[in-house]
Amino acid sequence: MRLAKEAGSSVFASSTLVGGLVLWALYEFTNIELALVRGDGEASRLLAIAAIVAVAALVSSIAGFAFCALAGSAFAYAGLDPVQALQTMVLSSIAIQLYCVWKIRESIRWFSLWPMLAAGAATVPFGVQLLLHVDATLYAIGLGVFLTAYGCYAVFRRDACVMRGDAWRDAVAGALGGFAGGLAGLPGSFVTIWCAMRGWDRLQQRAVYQPYILVMQIVTIACLRWEAVKPMQVAQDVRFVPFALLGAVGGLALFQRMTSKQFRAALSALLIVSGIGLMSRSL
């Protein structure tokens, strides 16, 4: 009886959340449509951004990362300013990660994550500085090549190489991820690879890199707000959050129905897409 009540409560909460998000998304969509009818040239661009955010959130939430890689590639073709694009991506990503972290909260061991989180938080500002003040094209291309190559290797390898972990190795992965997060909005890149190399199952991996990405995105937003020459337009970017969350709900639902083999394939595919997307944004 107790389990039935808990299951019923969970279904009701999920239904309420989805219903609220649909109403919020419809409200924002209606505002954009009204602006489009009035002849506002900005409205069509906002509509495209909303569509990009929703699709990127759906695909990335299947494995729990690569939202910024997917959305960022599309934003580059849409001609968004790099800083504005990063702000939009990071804010939407924070909403996605908050939802996903809440859903898997019972599997997260926060204390064991502190070396990774501390090292990542220390290197995010360097990545943001590079984004704002230096032409980081070569670094972005190099990271894109690395992610693509590792994703291809993960697809074709036969024997999984399981590596032992410790606090120092966790810190190195966290530091590299923090730098990549500040520069390109990809904090999960190195940490995701590190988790896969540990030989963990799909839930164990997400219980590490999902909260890590969340914390790094929050640090990145703080650094952008502190360092950016132009003030952050947070209120404008919030309008895309319901589209991101609806995509996340769908992606996490697909994740819960996947086998470990399917999850590994999705992870490898997203690493490849992340790399190609990063290179396409830089060229």
Beta strands, then each sheet from edge to edge (+ up, - down):
end
